[in-house]
C-alpha cells in the first residue's frame, strides 16, 4: 500500500513562516493557499481534508506537497513564464542580487537600506561593469531571485531538548490514532473594532468600515478544539485564557469520545495547559497530553484552521459587542462543520471573499533556510 502524501518534517523557521502567512494573510492568494496546504499537511491532515479546506483539487494539493519536499518554501511563489530575453548576463544578475542583499553602509553609502532608486543609482556608478536595467526590470529581477523588501524581524529556534521526541509522538498519534486525536489552542485576543477585509463592490466605491478611537469592550479568547478524525471544529469564547478555561475545553474534548477509550490532545506549551489539576484530570480520564516543542506551535493541527476562521468571521466585520461577535463566530462554525463535505457551497462562499484581508503579510525575516535546516 502506498504511503500517504505528506510534507517532510518542517524546520522551526519553515513552520513559523507558514503559520505567519496563514494567520496574518498574504498579498498573494496563491501563496496563502499553498501555505495553508503545507501547514495543514504538517499538522497531520490528509490530502482529501486539505483539499476541502482550501477548495482545491486533490492533485493540486499533492503537487504542492511534492514541490515543497523538493525545493522548500520556494514552492509558495508561482513561476510565470514569458517575456523578452534578459539583457543581463548571469554574472551581472548575481552581482545585482549580491549588492541588493548587502547593507549600504558596507559599500560606503550613507543610509541603512536600499530603495529601488538608490540601488539603481549605485549600480550605474559601479566601475568596471555596465548594468543596463530599468527600475521595474530591477524589481522583477529581485523578485525572480527571491529577494523582496521585508521588515527586519527577530527569529527563534526551538530550544526544547525533547523537540524531536515530541514531534515523533505527535506524528505517531496522527498517523495511527486519527479518530482519537484532538487539537486544542486559544485564538485571540479578539477585540471589538471594525476590521478591513474584502468584498464585492462597484469599481472605485469600496465598502468602508469606521475607525475606532475608544475601545472599552476588552478582549475575549476563542478556546478552539479540533477533531482530526471527524474534521470537526468547535469551541467557546472566554474572557481569560487560564488553567480553568483550558480544563473546561479539555472536558469538552473528552465528552466527544464518551466510550472511555484513551484519547490524545495536541496542545502548545502555554503554562495554563500544564497545571497540576489538568495533569491529574488527564491521568484520571485517560487523556494523553501531547505538547508541541517550545516555539514550534505550528506542529499543532488546529493552526491551519485558524486562518479561515479569522478570514470568514473577523475580516470585513464591524461587530458592536462581544455577544454579536461570538454569535457570528459560532454561526460560521456550525456552517463550516455542516458543509465540510459540500465543496460547491464552500467554494461559493469563498468566491465572495476571493482576496484575503487587506493587512499586508510579512514574511519571516530570520536566517536563510539552508542555515536553519
GUKOLRO-629933 format. One line per 5 residues: number of its first residue (from 1); their letters; for each residue x, y, z of N, C-alpha, C. Coordinates in steps of 0.05 Angstrom, whole numbers, always signed. Example, Ala and Ser with C-alpha at 12.3 -4.5 7.8 and 13.67 -1.06 7.14 Angstrom:
! residues 2
1	AS	+264 -114 +156 +246 -90 +156 +264 -66 +156 ~ +257 -45 +142 +273 -21 +143 +258 +1 +157 .
This chain:
! residues 373
1	XXXXX	+17 -24 +0 +0 +0 +0 +18 +25 +0 ~ +11 +44 -17 +28 +68 -20 +26 +85 +5 ~ +49 +99 +11 +50 +117 +34 +32 +141 +29 ~ +18 +152 +49 +2 +176 +44 +20 +200 +38 ~ +11 +218 +21 +27 +241 +14 +26 +261 +36 .
6	XXXXX	+49 +269 +46 +51 +290 +67 +78 +304 +66 ~ +79 +327 +77 +104 +342 +76 +124 +330 +95 ~ +149 +335 +88 +171 +326 +106 +169 +342 +132 ~ +185 +334 +152 +184 +349 +177 +195 +377 +173 ~ +179 +396 +182 +186 +424 +179 +208 +432 +199 .
11	XXXXX	+225 +450 +190 +243 +463 +208 +228 +484 +224 ~ +239 +493 +246 +226 +514 +262 +220 +538 +246 ~ +239 +547 +230 +235 +571 +214 +213 +568 +193 ~ +213 +544 +180 +192 +539 +160 +165 +539 +172 ~ +162 +525 +195 +136 +523 +208 +126 +551 +217 .
16	XXXXX	+144 +567 +228 +136 +594 +238 +129 +612 +214 ~ +143 +609 +192 +136 +626 +169 +109 +618 +157 ~ +104 +592 +155 +78 +583 +145 +55 +592 +163 ~ +60 +590 +190 +40 +598 +209 +34 +628 +207 ~ +55 +644 +202 +52 +672 +200 +35 +679 +175 .
21	XXXXX	+40 +666 +153 +26 +672 +128 -4 +664 +131 ~ -10 +641 +143 -37 +632 +146 -53 +650 +166 ~ -40 +658 +188 -54 +674 +208 -57 +703 +200 ~ -37 +715 +187 -38 +743 +181 -46 +749 +152 ~ -47 +728 +135 -54 +733 +107 -30 +741 +90 .
26	XXXXX	-34 +743 +64 -13 +750 +46 -25 +766 +23 ~ -9 +782 +9 -19 +797 -14 -24 +778 -37 ~ -14 +754 -37 -18 +735 -59 -36 +713 -49 ~ -59 +709 -64 -77 +688 -57 -65 +661 -61 ~ -48 +658 -82 -35 +632 -88 -16 +625 -65 .
31	XXXXX	-1 +645 -56 +18 +640 -34 +3 +632 -8 ~ -20 +645 -2 -35 +640 +22 -47 +611 +21 ~ -58 +603 -2 -70 +577 -5 -48 +555 -3 ~ -26 +559 -16 -5 +539 -14 +6 +536 +14 ~ +9 +559 +28 +19 +557 +56 -1 +542 +73 .
36	XXXXX	-27 +546 +68 -48 +532 +84 -46 +502 +78 ~ -41 +494 +53 -38 +466 +46 -15 +453 +62 ~ +8 +467 +62 +32 +456 +74 +28 +454 +104 ~ +17 +475 +117 +14 +475 +145 -7 +454 +154 ~ -28 +451 +138 -48 +430 +145 -36 +402 +142 .
41	XXXXX	-19 +398 +122 -6 +372 +119 +14 +367 +142 ~ +28 +387 +150 +47 +384 +172 +32 +378 +198 ~ +7 +387 +200 -9 +382 +224 -22 +354 +224 ~ -17 +338 +203 -27 +311 +203 -53 +308 +186 ~ -62 +329 +173 -86 +327 +157 -80 +312 +131 .
46	XXXXX	-98 +295 +123 -95 +280 +98 -103 +297 +74 ~ -95 +288 +50 -99 +304 +26 -129 +310 +21 ~ -148 +291 +24 -176 +298 +20 -186 +320 +39 ~ -177 +320 +64 -185 +340 +83 -174 +368 +75 ~ -148 +368 +66 -136 +393 +58 -149 +404 +33 .
51	XXXXX	-157 +386 +15 -170 +395 -10 -196 +409 -3 ~ -211 +398 +16 -236 +411 +24 -231 +437 +38 ~ -210 +438 +54 -203 +462 +69 -198 +486 +51 ~ -181 +481 +30 -173 +503 +12 -189 +504 -14 ~ -209 +485 -17 -225 +484 -41 -208 +482 -66 .
56	XXXXX	-191 +461 -66 -174 +455 -89 -176 +426 -96 ~ -167 +419 -120 -167 +391 -128 -146 +376 -112 ~ -151 +351 -106 -132 +335 -91 -105 +333 -104 ~ -104 +331 -131 -79 +330 -145 -63 +356 -142 ~ -77 +379 -140 -63 +404 -135 -50 +404 -108 .
61	XXXXX	-63 +393 -88 -52 +391 -61 -27 +373 -61 ~ -29 +350 -75 -7 +332 -76 +17 +345 -91 ~ +12 +359 -113 +34 +373 -127 +48 +393 -109 ~ +32 +408 -93 +44 +428 -76 +61 +415 -54 ~ +52 +393 -43 +67 +379 -23 +93 +368 -34 .
66	XXXXX	+91 +354 -58 +115 +344 -70 +135 +366 -77 ~ +125 +389 -86 +142 +411 -94 +157 +422 -69 ~ +142 +423 -47 +155 +433 -22 +177 +414 -13 ~ +171 +388 -15 +191 +368 -7 +216 +370 -24 ~ +214 +380 -48 +237 +383 -66 +252 +409 -62 .
71	XXXXX	+238 +431 -61 +252 +457 -61 +246 +475 -37 ~ +230 +465 -18 +224 +480 +6 +204 +503 +2 ~ +207 +525 +16 +188 +547 +16 +187 +562 -11 ~ +207 +557 -28 +206 +569 -55 +182 +561 -71 ~ +169 +539 -63 +145 +529 -77 +121 +547 -73 .
76	XXXXX	+122 +565 -53 +99 +583 -48 +95 +603 -70 ~ +116 +610 -85 +114 +631 -105 +112 +618 -133 ~ +91 +623 -148 +88 +612 -175 +109 +624 -193 ~ +118 +608 -213 +138 +618 -232 +124 +621 -259 ~ +118 +645 -265 +104 +651 -291 +124 +653 -313 .
81	XXXXX	+117 +643 -336 +135 +643 -360 +129 +667 -378 ~ +146 +671 -398 +141 +692 -418 +159 +716 -414 ~ +157 +735 -432 +173 +759 -430 +196 +759 -450 ~ +208 +783 -453 +231 +785 -472 +256 +773 -459 ~ +276 +766 -475 +301 +755 -464 +314 +775 -446 .
86	XXXXX	+328 +765 -426 +342 +782 -407 +367 +794 -420 ~ +372 +819 -413 +395 +833 -425 +420 +830 -407 ~ +416 +822 -382 +439 +819 -364 +449 +790 -365 ~ +475 +787 -362 +486 +760 -361 +481 +748 -333 ~ +483 +722 -330 +480 +710 -303 +499 +722 -282 .
91	XXXXX	+524 +729 -291 +543 +741 -272 +533 +769 -263 ~ +522 +784 -282 +511 +810 -275 +488 +808 -256 ~ +470 +788 -261 +448 +784 -243 +457 +777 -215 ~ +477 +759 -213 +488 +752 -187 +499 +777 -173 ~ +512 +794 -188 +524 +818 -176 +502 +837 -165 .
96	XXXXX	+480 +840 -181 +458 +857 -172 +445 +846 -146 ~ +441 +819 -146 +429 +807 -122 +447 +810 -98 ~ +473 +806 -102 +492 +808 -80 +493 +837 -70 ~ +491 +856 -87 +491 +884 -79 +466 +891 -63 ~ +443 +881 -73 +418 +887 -60 +416 +875 -32 .
101	XXXXX	+429 +853 -28 +428 +839 -2 +451 +847 +17 ~ +467 +866 +8 +489 +877 +25 +480 +903 +37 ~ +486 +907 +62 +479 +933 +75 +493 +956 +61 ~ +479 +978 +54 +492 +1000 +40 +516 +1012 +55 ~ +515 +1011 +82 +538 +1023 +97 +564 +1008 +91 .
106	XXXXX	+562 +982 +85 +586 +966 +78 +598 +974 +51 ~ +582 +987 +34 +591 +995 +8 +596 +1025 +7 ~ +598 +1038 +31 +604 +1066 +32 +581 +1085 +27 ~ +557 +1075 +30 +533 +1092 +25 +522 +1102 +52 ~ +512 +1127 +53 +503 +1138 +78 +475 +1132 +86 .
111	XXXXX	+466 +1108 +83 +439 +1100 +92 +439 +1071 +100 ~ +418 +1062 +113 +417 +1035 +125 +403 +1015 +107 ~ +388 +1024 +87 +374 +1005 +70 +372 +1016 +42 ~ +369 +999 +23 +366 +1007 -5 +337 +1012 -11 ~ +332 +1032 -28 +307 +1034 -43 +313 +1026 -72 .
116	XXXXX	+293 +1022 -88 +298 +1014 -116 +314 +1036 -130 ~ +307 +1061 -125 +321 +1084 -138 +350 +1086 -129 ~ +354 +1084 -103 +382 +1085 -93 +399 +1062 -104 ~ +387 +1038 -104 +402 +1015 -113 +409 +1018 -143 ~ +389 +1027 -159 +394 +1031 -187 +416 +1052 -192 .
121	XXXXX	+415 +1074 -177 +435 +1095 -180 +463 +1084 -173 ~ +465 +1068 -152 +491 +1057 -145 +501 +1038 -166 ~ +484 +1021 -177 +492 +1001 -197 +503 +1015 -222 ~ +492 +1038 -229 +501 +1052 -253 +528 +1066 -249 ~ +537 +1068 -224 +562 +1081 -218 +585 +1061 -212 .
126	XXXXX	+578 +1035 -213 +599 +1015 -207 +619 +1015 -229 ~ +645 +1017 -222 +666 +1018 -242 +671 +989 -252 ~ +676 +987 -277 +683 +961 -289 +659 +944 -297 ~ +634 +954 -293 +610 +939 -301 +591 +958 -313 ~ +576 +948 -333 +555 +964 -346 +529 +949 -340 .
131	XXXXX	+514 +960 -321 +488 +949 -313 +466 +964 -327 ~ +456 +953 -348 +434 +965 -363 +407 +953 -355 ~ +394 +966 -338 +369 +955 -327 +352 +979 -317 ~ +326 +976 -321 +308 +997 -312 +297 +990 -284 ~ +282 +1009 -274 +272 +1006 -246 +253 +982 -243 .
136	XXXXX	+235 +979 -262 +216 +957 -260 +230 +931 -266 ~ +248 +931 -285 +263 +906 -291 +280 +898 -266 ~ +291 +917 -252 +306 +911 -228 +288 +899 -207 ~ +264 +910 -204 +245 +899 -184 +238 +870 -191 ~ +233 +865 -217 +226 +838 -226 +249 +819 -222 .
141	XXXXX	+274 +828 -228 +297 +811 -224 +300 +802 -195 ~ +297 +821 -176 +299 +814 -148 +277 +795 -139 ~ +253 +800 -149 +231 +782 -142 +236 +754 -153 ~ +246 +753 -178 +251 +727 -190 +273 +711 -175 ~ +292 +725 -164 +314 +712 -149 +307 +709 -120 .
146	XXXXX	+282 +715 -112 +274 +710 -85 +282 +732 -65 ~ +288 +756 -75 +296 +778 -58 +273 +798 -57 ~ +261 +802 -35 +238 +820 -32 +244 +840 -10 ~ +228 +862 -10 +232 +883 +11 +216 +874 +35 ~ +230 +869 +57 +218 +857 +81 +224 +873 +105 .
151	XXXXX	+207 +870 +125 +213 +882 +151 +233 +865 +166 ~ +251 +878 +180 +271 +864 +196 +257 +851 +220 ~ +262 +825 +223 +249 +810 +245 +269 +794 +260 ~ +263 +790 +285 +279 +771 +301 +269 +743 +295 ~ +284 +723 +304 +275 +695 +298 +281 +678 +323 .
156	XXXXX	+267 +657 +325 +271 +638 +347 +273 +610 +336 ~ +291 +595 +347 +292 +566 +342 +283 +552 +367 ~ +272 +528 +364 +263 +514 +387 +287 +505 +404 ~ +286 +514 +429 +307 +506 +448 +300 +482 +464 ~ +278 +469 +456 +268 +446 +472 +287 +422 +467 .
161	XXXXX	+299 +411 +489 +316 +388 +485 +301 +363 +476 ~ +275 +363 +480 +258 +340 +471 +243 +346 +445 ~ +254 +364 +429 +239 +372 +405 +233 +349 +387 ~ +253 +333 +379 +248 +311 +361 +230 +289 +374 ~ +233 +285 +399 +216 +265 +413 +187 +274 +413 .
166	XXXXX	+182 +299 +418 +154 +309 +418 +142 +308 +390 ~ +158 +316 +370 +148 +315 +342 +143 +286 +333 ~ +160 +268 +341 +155 +240 +335 +129 +230 +347 ~ +124 +238 +372 +99 +229 +386 +75 +240 +372 ~ +76 +266 +364 +53 +278 +351 +48 +264 +324 .
171	XXXXX	+69 +259 +309 +66 +246 +283 +55 +217 +287 ~ +64 +204 +308 +55 +177 +313 +24 +176 +318 ~ +14 +193 +336 -14 +192 +342 -31 +201 +319 ~ -21 +221 +303 -36 +230 +279 -38 +208 +259 ~ -17 +191 +256 -17 +170 +236 -32 +145 +244 .
176	XXXXX	-30 +138 +270 -41 +112 +279 -68 +115 +294 ~ -73 +138 +306 -98 +142 +321 -113 +168 +313 ~ -118 +172 +287 -130 +198 +280 -158 +201 +291 ~ -173 +178 +294 -201 +180 +305 -202 +187 +334 ~ -179 +185 +348 -178 +191 +377 -159 +213 +383 .
181	XXXXX	-152 +229 +362 -133 +251 +366 -148 +278 +362 ~ -142 +296 +380 -154 +322 +380 -132 +343 +383 ~ -139 +368 +376 -120 +390 +379 -135 +413 +393 ~ -120 +427 +410 -132 +449 +425 -113 +473 +425 ~ -124 +497 +423 -108 +521 +425 -127 +545 +428 .
186	XXXXX	-116 +567 +438 -131 +592 +440 -127 +609 +416 ~ -148 +623 +408 -147 +641 +384 -155 +669 +394 ~ -137 +687 +391 -143 +714 +401 -117 +729 +408 ~ -120 +751 +422 -145 +763 +433 -163 +774 +412 ~ -189 +772 +416 -209 +782 +398 -221 +808 +410 .
191	XXXXX	-214 +830 +397 -224 +856 +406 -249 +864 +390 ~ -262 +885 +399 -285 +897 +386 -275 +921 +370 ~ -271 +918 +345 -263 +940 +328 -270 +933 +299 ~ -276 +953 +283 -281 +948 +254 -255 +938 +242 ~ -258 +918 +225 -234 +905 +213 -237 +905 +183 .
196	XXXXX	-217 +914 +169 -218 +914 +140 -217 +886 +128 ~ -227 +884 +104 -227 +858 +91 -232 +861 +61 ~ -246 +843 +49 -251 +843 +20 -280 +836 +16 ~ -293 +848 -4 -320 +841 -12 -325 +853 -40 ~ -347 +845 -52 -354 +855 -79 -366 +883 -76 .
201	XXXXX	-358 +901 -93 -368 +928 -93 -364 +941 -120 ~ -377 +963 -125 -373 +977 -150 -344 +988 -152 ~ -334 +989 -177 -307 +998 -181 -304 +1027 -171 ~ -284 +1031 -154 -279 +1057 -143 -297 +1064 -120 ~ -314 +1047 -111 -332 +1052 -88 -330 +1029 -68 .
206	XXXXX	-307 +1026 -56 -304 +1003 -37 -322 +1007 -12 ~ -330 +984 -1 -345 +985 +24 -326 +994 +46 ~ -336 +1011 +63 -319 +1023 +84 -329 +1015 +112 ~ -311 +1013 +130 -317 +1008 +158 -306 +1031 +174 ~ -319 +1039 +195 -309 +1063 +211 -284 +1056 +227 .
211	XXXXX	-270 +1077 +235 -248 +1074 +253 -257 +1078 +282 ~ -242 +1067 +301 -249 +1069 +329 -226 +1083 +344 ~ -234 +1098 +363 -214 +1112 +380 -215 +1103 +409 ~ -238 +1094 +418 -241 +1085 +445 -251 +1057 +445 ~ -235 +1038 +455 -243 +1010 +456 -246 +1002 +485 .
216	XXXXX	-271 +1001 +493 -278 +996 +521 -290 +969 +526 ~ -290 +952 +506 -303 +926 +509 -284 +904 +519 ~ -259 +909 +520 -240 +888 +528 -236 +868 +506 ~ -225 +845 +513 -220 +824 +494 -231 +797 +504 ~ -234 +779 +485 -241 +751 +491 -221 +733 +477 .
221	XXXXX	-222 +708 +484 -205 +687 +472 -223 +664 +464 ~ -219 +655 +439 -234 +631 +430 -217 +607 +436 ~ -228 +589 +453 -215 +564 +460 -225 +543 +441 ~ -209 +538 +421 -217 +520 +399 -208 +492 +402 ~ -225 +473 +394 -219 +444 +395 -224 +433 +367 .
226	XXXXX	-206 +416 +358 -208 +405 +331 -205 +375 +332 ~ -225 +361 +320 -224 +332 +319 -211 +324 +292 ~ -188 +311 +293 -173 +304 +269 -188 +284 +253 ~ -199 +264 +266 -213 +242 +252 -239 +252 +239 ~ -255 +268 +253 -281 +277 +243 -279 +303 +227 .
231	XXXXX	-256 +316 +227 -253 +342 +214 -274 +362 +225 ~ -277 +362 +251 -297 +380 +264 -283 +400 +281 ~ -293 +425 +281 -281 +447 +296 -302 +459 +314 ~ -297 +462 +340 -315 +475 +358 -300 +489 +380 ~ -314 +504 +396 -300 +519 +418 -319 +538 +431 .
236	XXXXX	-308 +554 +449 -323 +573 +465 -306 +598 +470 ~ -319 +621 +472 -305 +646 +477 -305 +651 +507 ~ -281 +659 +517 -278 +665 +546 -263 +692 +548 ~ -267 +704 +571 -254 +730 +577 -225 +726 +584 ~ -217 +702 +593 -190 +697 +601 -181 +671 +588 .
241	XXXXX	-155 +667 +588 -144 +641 +580 -126 +631 +602 ~ -138 +617 +621 -124 +606 +644 -128 +576 +646 ~ -118 +565 +668 -120 +536 +672 -149 +527 +673 ~ -166 +542 +687 -194 +534 +689 -208 +533 +662 ~ -202 +553 +645 -214 +553 +618 -203 +530 +601 .
246	XXXXX	-177 +525 +603 -165 +503 +588 -177 +476 +597 ~ -181 +472 +623 -192 +447 +633 -221 +443 +623 ~ -236 +465 +622 -264 +463 +612 -264 +454 +582 ~ -245 +465 +567 -243 +457 +539 -235 +428 +536 ~ -216 +419 +552 -208 +391 +551 -231 +372 +559 .
251	XXXXX	-247 +381 +578 -270 +364 +585 -290 +361 +562 ~ -293 +382 +546 -310 +380 +522 -298 +361 +502 ~ -271 +360 +500 -258 +341 +482 -263 +312 +492 ~ -260 +308 +518 -265 +282 +529 -294 +273 +525 ~ -313 +292 +527 -341 +286 +522 -347 +278 +493 .
256	XXXXX	-329 +287 +475 -334 +279 +447 -328 +250 +441 ~ -314 +237 +460 -309 +208 +458 -317 +195 +485 ~ -344 +192 +489 -354 +183 +515 -350 +153 +520 ~ -337 +139 +501 -334 +110 +505 -312 +103 +525 ~ -297 +123 +535 -277 +118 +555 -250 +109 +544 .
261	XXXXX	-248 +105 +518 -223 +97 +506 -203 +120 +508 ~ -177 +114 +509 -157 +135 +511 -158 +154 +487 ~ -153 +180 +492 -152 +200 +471 -126 +215 +474 ~ -119 +229 +453 -94 +244 +452 -101 +273 +444 ~ -91 +292 +460 -96 +320 +455 -70 +335 +450 .
266	XXXXX	-67 +347 +427 -43 +362 +419 -47 +391 +427 ~ -28 +402 +441 -30 +430 +451 -2 +442 +454 ~ -1 +468 +456 +25 +481 +459 +33 +482 +488 ~ +56 +495 +493 +68 +495 +520 +60 +518 +537 ~ +37 +530 +532 +27 +551 +550 +25 +541 +579 .
271	XXXXX	+33 +557 +598 +33 +549 +626 +5 +540 +635 ~ -16 +553 +624 -43 +546 +631 -51 +518 +622 ~ -35 +506 +604 -41 +479 +594 -28 +457 +610 ~ -10 +464 +629 +6 +444 +642 +4 +444 +672 ~ -18 +455 +682 -22 +456 +711 -26 +429 +724 .
276	XXXXX	-23 +429 +750 -26 +403 +765 -54 +392 +762 ~ -75 +409 +764 -102 +399 +762 -107 +387 +734 ~ -96 +400 +713 -101 +389 +686 -87 +362 +683 ~ -62 +359 +693 -48 +334 +691 -62 +312 +707 ~ -72 +319 +731 -86 +298 +747 -112 +290 +733 .
281	XXXXX	-126 +310 +722 -151 +303 +708 -145 +286 +684 ~ -124 +292 +669 -117 +277 +645 -110 +248 +652 ~ -95 +243 +673 -88 +216 +681 -113 +200 +690 ~ -131 +214 +703 -155 +201 +713 -174 +194 +691 ~ -175 +209 +670 -195 +206 +648 -182 +195 +622 .
286	XXXXX	-158 +183 +624 -145 +170 +601 -142 +190 +578 ~ -131 +213 +584 -125 +233 +564 -95 +237 +564 ~ -82 +233 +542 -53 +238 +539 -49 +265 +526 ~ -35 +282 +540 -29 +309 +530 -3 +308 +514 ~ -5 +315 +488 +19 +315 +471 +26 +344 +466 .
291	XXXXX	+47 +353 +479 +55 +381 +477 +74 +385 +453 ~ +69 +407 +439 +87 +414 +417 +113 +425 +429 ~ +135 +423 +414 +161 +434 +424 +159 +464 +429 ~ +176 +474 +445 +177 +503 +451 +182 +518 +424 ~ +168 +540 +420 +170 +556 +396 +164 +540 +370 .
296	XXXXX	+148 +520 +372 +140 +504 +349 +111 +497 +349 ~ +94 +518 +355 +65 +513 +356 +53 +507 +329 ~ +69 +511 +307 +60 +504 +280 +54 +474 +278 ~ +65 +458 +296 +60 +429 +294 +32 +421 +304 ~ +17 +440 +314 -10 +435 +324 -29 +435 +300 .
301	XXXXX	-44 +414 +295 -62 +412 +271 -83 +434 +270 ~ -90 +446 +292 -112 +466 +292 -102 +492 +280 ~ -76 +497 +279 -66 +522 +269 -75 +528 +240 ~ -76 +507 +224 -84 +511 +196 -113 +519 +193 ~ -129 +516 +214 -158 +522 +212 -164 +550 +225 .
306	XXXXX	-145 +562 +238 -149 +588 +249 -148 +610 +228 ~ -133 +605 +206 -132 +625 +184 -160 +630 +172 ~ -174 +609 +163 -201 +613 +152 -220 +624 +173 ~ -216 +617 +199 -234 +627 +220 -231 +658 +222 ~ -206 +668 +220 -202 +697 +221 -213 +709 +195 .
311	XXXXX	-209 +696 +173 -217 +708 +147 -247 +710 +144 ~ -262 +691 +154 -291 +690 +149 -307 +702 +172 ~ -296 +708 +195 -312 +719 +217 -302 +746 +226 ~ -276 +753 +223 -266 +778 +232 -261 +798 +209 ~ -249 +788 +187 -244 +806 +165 -270 +817 +154 .
316	XXXXX	-270 +843 +147 -293 +857 +136 -316 +856 +155 ~ -311 +860 +181 -332 +859 +201 -333 +885 +217 ~ -355 +889 +230 -359 +912 +248 -378 +904 +270 ~ -369 +886 +287 -387 +876 +309 -390 +897 +331 ~ -414 +902 +341 -417 +923 +361 -408 +914 +389 .
321	XXXXX	-408 +888 +395 -400 +879 +421 -392 +850 +419 ~ -382 +839 +441 -372 +811 +441 -395 +791 +437 ~ -418 +797 +446 -440 +778 +443 -446 +774 +414 ~ -448 +795 +398 -453 +792 +369 -429 +779 +356 ~ -405 +786 +364 -381 +773 +352 -381 +743 +357 .
326	XXXXX	-387 +735 +382 -387 +707 +388 -409 +692 +373 ~ -432 +704 +370 -454 +691 +355 -445 +687 +326 ~ -433 +707 +314 -424 +705 +286 -403 +683 +284 ~ -384 +681 +303 -364 +661 +302 -376 +633 +303 ~ -395 +629 +321 -407 +603 +324 -426 +596 +301 .
331	XXXXX	-438 +616 +288 -453 +611 +264 -435 +600 +242 ~ -411 +612 +240 -392 +602 +220 -383 +574 +227 ~ -379 +568 +252 -370 +541 +259 -392 +520 +252 ~ -417 +527 +258 -439 +508 +250 -440 +504 +220 ~ -437 +526 +206 -437 +524 +176 -414 +508 +166 .
336	XXXXX	-390 +514 +178 -366 +500 +169 -368 +470 +173 ~ -377 +462 +197 -379 +433 +203 -401 +419 +186 ~ -423 +434 +181 -445 +422 +165 -438 +420 +136 ~ -421 +437 +126 -415 +438 +97 -387 +429 +91 ~ -374 +415 +109 -347 +406 +104 -344 +388 +80 .
341	XXXXX	-366 +373 +74 -365 +355 +51 -381 +365 +27 ~ -387 +391 +26 -401 +403 +4 -383 +424 -9 ~ -365 +416 -26 -345 +436 -37 -358 +458 -53 ~ -381 +452 -67 -393 +473 -84 -403 +496 -67 ~ -416 +489 -44 -426 +510 -26 -403 +526 -14 .
346	XXXXX	-382 +511 -6 -359 +525 +7 -345 +542 -13 ~ -343 +533 -39 -329 +549 -59 -345 +574 -65 ~ -372 +573 -65 -387 +597 -70 -383 +618 -48 ~ -380 +608 -23 -374 +627 -1 -346 +639 -4 ~ -327 +622 -12 -300 +632 -15 -298 +653 -38 .
351	XXXXX	-314 +650 -59 -313 +669 -81 -320 +697 -72 ~ -338 +699 -52 -346 +725 -42 -324 +738 -26 ~ -305 +722 -18 -282 +732 -3 -256 +724 -18 ~ -255 +730 -44 -235 +719 -61 -207 +728 -53 ~ -205 +752 -44 -179 +761 -35 -178 +762 -4 .
356	XXXXX	-156 +757 +7 -153 +756 +36 -153 +785 +46 ~ -154 +787 +72 -157 +814 +85 -134 +832 +77 ~ -139 +858 +80 -121 +878 +69 -95 +881 +84 ~ -94 +870 +108 -69 +873 +122 -46 +859 +107 ~ -24 +873 +103 -2 +862 +87 +12 +840 +103 .
361	XXXXX	+16 +817 +90 +31 +796 +103 +60 +802 +105 ~ +73 +793 +126 +101 +798 +130 +115 +771 +131 ~ +135 +768 +114 +150 +743 +113 +168 +741 +137 ~ +175 +717 +144 +193 +712 +167 +221 +722 +159 ~ +233 +738 +176 +258 +751 +169 +282 +739 +184 .
366	XXXXX	+283 +713 +187 +305 +701 +201 +328 +694 +183 ~ +343 +674 +192 +366 +665 +177 +357 +651 +151 ~ +375 +648 +131 +368 +632 +108 +361 +603 +116 ~ +343 +591 +100 +333 +565 +107 +355 +544 +107 ~ +375 +548 +89 +397 +529 +88 +413 +528 +114 .
371	XXX	+415 +551 +128 +429 +552 +153 +412 +542 +176 ~ +386 +546 +173 +368 +538 +195 +362 +508 +195 ~ +365 +495 +172 +358 +467 +170 +377 +449 +186 .
